[in-house]
Amino acid sequence: MYDVSAGSPVYFGTMAAELKEVFDRFVSVRRKMGDKIGAAFATAGDPSGGKETTIISIIQAMLIYGMIVVGDPLDATGHYGIACTGAPDGPTAENAAKLGRRVGLLVKRMRG
């Protein structure tokens, strides 16, 4: 019910203030988020614009919430999550779909 994928544009190498506010504002549901599946993604305006550090900042918040964090599958990029520069191109969209399927399959396994 609370499994989450969260994404953000890069803002000085971390998640945007608006997403951080979501994590800060909903701390009251923190205990309900424990053991839920989480995944992260980011986009930047520059190829070296801090996408991975932004994803890590999202992952840190999910871990503080007690979530089980998954990266993208090995048949995608096999890293922290999905990242792109600007709008996602075809391969990035495919990798995002793979991450979404992975999250869905893990949620199904945990509930089954």
C-alpha positions in Angstrom: 0.0 0.0 0.0 2.8 2.4 0.7 5.5 1.1 -1.6 7.2 4.1 -3.2 9.3 5.2 -6.1 10.5 8.8 -5.7 12.3 11.0 -8.1 13.7 14.4 -8.2 15.5 16.9 -10.4 19.0 17.5 -9.2 19.3 20.5 -7.0 22.9 21.2 -5.9 23.6 17.4 -5.9 20.7 16.5 -3.7 16.9 16.1 -4.0 14.8 19.2 -4.6 13.4 21.0 -1.6 9.9 20.0 -2.6 10.6 16.2 -2.3 12.6 16.8 0.9 9.5 18.5 2.3 7.4 15.4 1.5 9.8 13.3 3.6 9.8 15.9 6.4 6.1 16.5 6.4 5.0 12.9 6.4 7.3 11.7 9.1 4.1 10.8 11.0 3.7 7.7 8.7 7.3 6.7 9.2 6.5 3.5 11.1 4.0 2.5 8.4 6.7 2.8 5.8 8.9 0.2 7.5 9.6 -2.8 5.3 8.0 -1.2 2.3 9.8 -1.3 -1.1 11.4 1.9 -2.3 13.2 3.0 -5.4 14.7 6.3 -6.6 15.4 8.2 -9.9 16.7 11.6 -10.9 17.3 13.9 -13.8 19.7 16.7 -14.3 20.4 19.4 -16.8 24.0 18.5 -17.2 25.7 15.1 -17.8 27.8 15.4 -14.7 25.1 17.2 -12.7 25.0 15.1 -9.5 22.3 12.5 -10.5 23.8 9.7 -8.4 24.2 11.9 -5.3 20.6 13.0 -5.7 19.5 9.4 -5.9 21.6 8.6 -2.8 19.9 11.5 -0.9 16.5 10.0 -1.7 17.7 6.5 -0.7 19.0 7.9 2.6 15.5 9.3 3.4 13.9 6.0 2.5 16.3 4.1 4.8 15.5 6.5 7.6 11.8 5.6 7.0 12.8 2.0 7.4 12.1 1.1 3.8 13.7 -1.7 1.8 15.5 0.1 -1.1 16.1 -1.5 -4.5 18.3 -0.3 -7.3 17.6 -0.8 -10.9 18.0 -4.4 -12.1 21.1 -5.8 -13.7 19.5 -5.9 -17.1 19.0 -2.1 -16.8 22.1 -0.4 -15.5 22.4 -2.3 -12.2 23.1 0.8 -10.1 21.3 3.0 -7.5 18.3 3.9 -9.6 17.4 5.4 -12.9 19.0 8.7 -14.0 19.0 10.8 -17.1 20.0 14.2 -18.4 17.0 16.1 -19.5 13.9 14.2 -20.6 14.4 10.4 -20.7 15.3 8.9 -24.0 14.2 5.5 -25.2 16.8 3.4 -23.4 16.3 5.3 -20.2 12.5 4.9 -20.4 13.1 1.1 -20.9 15.3 1.0 -17.8 12.7 2.9 -15.8 10.1 0.4 -16.8 12.5 -2.4 -15.7 12.9 -0.7 -12.3 9.1 -0.4 -12.0 8.6 -4.1 -12.8 11.3 -5.0 -10.3 9.5 -3.0 -7.6 6.2 -4.5 -8.5 7.6 -8.1 -8.5 9.3 -7.6 -5.1 6.1 -6.1 -3.6 4.2 -9.1 -4.9 6.7 -11.6 -3.5 6.6 -9.9 -0.1 2.9 -10.0 0.1 2.5 -13.5 -1.3 
